[in-house]
Amino acid sequence: MQSMALHGVDSTPANFAVWFHFHMGEPQALKQTIDVLLANKRAIDKVVCQDLFAMYVSASKDGASFDVERTDRLTSIVDAAQRFLATAITDNKEQLQTLDGIADQVTPGADPRALIQQLVNELSQASKRATNLEESFAATSKELDQVRKSFSQAEQQAHTDELTGLANRRSLNQFLRSAQARAMEVGEPLSVLLFDIDHFKSFNDSYGHQVGDQVLRLVAKILQQAVREQDLAARYGGEELMIVLPGTQLSTAVAIGERIRTTLAGRTLRRRLTGEPLCTVTTSVGAAQFRPGESFDAMVSRCDAALYAAKTAGRNRTVDETMLASAA
């Protein structure tokens, strides 16, 4: 509470949760983000606190609730594995005791045939138990693989836009926040590109929503092909898509935006069933570069203003924030 008061953070339940996790050091990404913000003398205002709570506190609770069923199933598998191991340990002890008994019978006057038969029988039973145990472990391992796959699919779905296959808004916010923290921490540039599909409503009105969805998937595919492994292409909302480019100067980002725009303008959208050409698709693009210490909203606001300038200037073009400054 003293720390919150020191940094001017309002005493609300959500803010307390954020600050509590920060002082506990978990999650590490939250601590790193706040440390960087404080080091750059960035005010932890209401908007920043809301973003931090949504990304690092509320999201983790949602994920925990979402995975209750899978966790219960995983617990059941672990319990079964423990039972198998306990059985194997018991069988092994009993087998050793039996073998010790056979060994005690090995005397000069003992019948070797009877001892051999006992030994063969015991080894046969041990082999059968081992086979059953191996089959049980194989079945459990298969079920564990299914749970692992289920967790992986759920995690992917939670961060992916269903229609386009790009990162969703939640994943975008988290990635961009981490990218901003890293940019301030190591002093590297960070740029963003915001794409808006020109006359998108006309695609739905003229050809139907299925064609509109096809347009979105086409643009998303070209964006995904254009980004590097360290970049992120995401659906920002509606017909707006965004690319986050860590380690990239504004001039380079503009060149990337232009390359994507011209590539898309050179494509012809065709009807899926017949191959009939329908139209071309163009985009307007806004570009901005992160300024250390600024909020997510401030950077996106400049990018959106550049996008608006591109649309009002005739669409199908790229405008960056420096052009806005020169125009003013």
N, C-alpha and C positions, 0 to 999 in steps of 0.2 A: 504493500500500500504506500509505503514511503517512496519507493522507486517510481510508482505511478504518479504520485503527487509531484515528485521532482521533475518529471518529464512532461507534466501537464496533461496526463491521460485521465479522462473522466472515469469516475468510480462506478462503472456499470458492470453487471454480471459477465457480459461477453468480454469486456476489456480486462476484467480480473482474470478470466480464464486464459486469455492470451498472455498476460503478464506472468501468471503462475507457471505456465508451460515454459515461458522464456527463462525464468529463473531456475526452473528444474533442468533446463538444457535439452528438453525433448519436446517436439522433434528437433533434430539438429538444424534442419533447414529454416525453421522459425527463428531459432536463436541466431543463426548466421545472418538472416535478413534484418532483424532488429539491430544487431551489432553494427552492421554496415550503415543502416539508416542513422543511428546515433553518431557513428564516427564521422558521417558527412553532415552532421548538425541538421538533419532532416526532422521537421516537426512530426510527432506521432499524432496526427489529428484524427478526427472522427472517421473520415473516409479510409485512411490507412488502417485503422483498427478494425473496421468492418471487413476490409479485404483480408487482413491477417486471420481474423476469426473464421471467415468462410473457407479460406484455403487450408489452414493448418489445424484448426480445432474442430469446427463443425463437420468438415469433410471426413476427418478420421472417425468421428462418431458414426456418421452415416455408413461408412465402409464397414465398421465393426458390426452394426446392426444387419447390414446386408449379408454378412458372411456367417451369421449364427448357424444356419442350417449346415453349411459346409464344415464348420468347425465341429459341430456335433458328430458329423459323419467321420471326420478325421479322428476324433477322440475314440469312436467305436473301433476304428481300424487299429489304433495304437493298443487299445485294450485287448483286442484279439491277438495281436502280435506278442503281447506280454504273456498271454495264456499259452501260446505255442511254445515260447521260450521256457516257461516254467515246466511245461510237460516234457520238453526235451531234456531239461536239467534233471528232472525226476527219473526219466527213463535211463539217462546216462548213469546216474547213481546206482539204480537197480541192476543195470547191466554189469557195472564194475563189481558189485557185490556177488552177482552170480558167477562171474569169471573168477573171482577170488575163491569161491567155493569149489569150482572145478579144479583150480590150481592146488587147493589143499588136498584133493583126492589123488594127486599124482604122487604115488608111492611105489616102491619097487614091486609090490605084489598086486597092484591095481590092474584091472582089465583095460587096456588101452582103447579097445573098440568102443566100450561104453563111454569113456571120457571124450573120445573124438566125436561120438554121436551127440553128446550133450553140447559140446562146443559148436558143432555145426548147427544144431537147433537154435542155440542162443544167438549165433551170428546171423542166422536167417531171420529171426524175430527182430533183431536190431536193424537189419537191412530194411525190413518191412516198415518198421517205425520211422526210419529215416526217410523212406520214400513218401510215406503219408505226410510227414512234417514238411518235406520239400514241396509237395503238392499244395499244402495249406498256405505255405509262404508264397508260392507262385500266385495263388488266387488273391491273397492279400496285397501282394505287390501290384497286381493288375488293377485292383480296386483303388489303390493309392495313386497310381498313374492317372486314373480317371478323375480322382479328386483334384490332383495337381492341374490337369487339363481344364477342369471346371473353374478353378481359381484363376488360371491364366485368361480364360475366355471372359470371365466376369470382370477382371481388371481391365482388359482391353475394351469391353463394352462400356465400362464406366468412364473411359477417357476418349471415346471415339464417337463421332457424329454418324448416325446410322445411315443416312442417305448418301453422304459423300465419301465416307471412309476416312475423312481427315480428323484431326484432333477436334474435340468439342470445346465449348467456351470454358468449361471448368478446367480442362487440361491446358488450354491456352493461357488462362490467368496464372496458373501455377508455374508454367514454363517461363512466362514473361517476367514474373516476379523474381524467379531465381536468376534469370538472365540479367535483370537490372542489378541485383545484388552483386553478381559476379563482375559486371561491367564497372561498378564502383570500386569493387575490391581490387581488381587487377588493372584497372585503367584502360580497358579495351572498349572500342566503339560498339554500339548496338543500334540497329536500324529496323524499322518495320515498314511493311508494304500493305496497304489496304486496297482490295479489289472490289469493285461493284460491277455486276453484269448490266450492261446497258440495255434499257428497254425490256427488263426481265418480265414485267407484267404482260407485255405483248405476246411473249411466247406462250404463256398460260392462256391468254384470251384467244389467240389464233389457232393454237394446236392442242391445247389441253394441258392439264397439270403433269401428265406423264412425260410430255416433251419438255416441260419446265424442269422436271427432275433430271431428265437426260442432259439438259444444258448445264445444270449444277454439277453433275458427275463429270462431264467433259472438262469444265474449267478446273475442277478439283484434281482431276488426273494430270492435267498439264502443270498445275502448281506443284503437285507431289513429285513429278519428274524433274522439276527445276531446282528443288532444294537439296542442300547437302545433308549429311548425316547429323550435323550439329544444329541444323535449322529446324523450324517447325512450321508446317502449313496447317491452318485450322479454319474451321467455319466460324466466322465471327458472329453471324446472325443473318437470317433471311438469305438474300442473294449476295451478301458481303462475305468475302474470304480474306484471311490475313496470313502473311508470312513474317515470322520473326527471324532476324538474321544476326546472331551474335558474332562479334568480331568483324563487323562489316561497316565501312564508312557509308555515308549517305550517297555519295556519287556512285559507288559500286551497287548499292541497293537500287538506285534509279535505273542503272543499266540492266539489272536483273529483271526489274519490273517491265522495262521496255521489251526485253527479249520474250518474256512471257506473253505480253500484250500482242506483239506481232505474230508470235507462233499461233496464238488462239485465233487472231483475225484471219490467218491463212487457212484455217480449217473450215470445212463445210459440214454442218449438222445434217445427218440423214435419218430418215425414218427407219427404225430398227428392223421391222418385218420386211419391207420392200426395198430398202436401200435408196429410196427416193430422196433427192436433195431438198432440204427445207430452207435453210438460211445459213448465214454466217453469224458468229457470236463475237461481240467485242466487249471490252471492259474499260472502265475508267480506273486509274490507279493514283493513289495518294501515297507519298513517302515522307517519313520523318525519322530523325535520329534522336536517341535518348540523351537527355541532359542530366548529368549526375545529380541525384537528390530529388528530382521531380517525381511526381506521382504517375502511376499507370494512366490515370485519366487524362493528365496533362499532355502526355506524349501522344496518346490516341486521339485527343482532341485536335492537335496540330495535324496529325495524319488525316483525320476526317475532313478538316478544313481544306487540305490540299486535294483530297478526293472530290470535294464539292466544287472546287475551282476547276478541276478537270472536266466535270460534268457540265458546268455552266459554260465552259469554253468550247463545247461541241462534242464532248465524250470521245471515247477511243483514243486516249492520250494519258501520259504520265505527268503529274505535277508534284514537285517536292516543296517542302516548307520554305526553302530559301526563295522560291519564286513568289510565294505569298508576301515575304518581307520586301522584296524588290518592287512588287506591285503596289504595296502600301506606301 
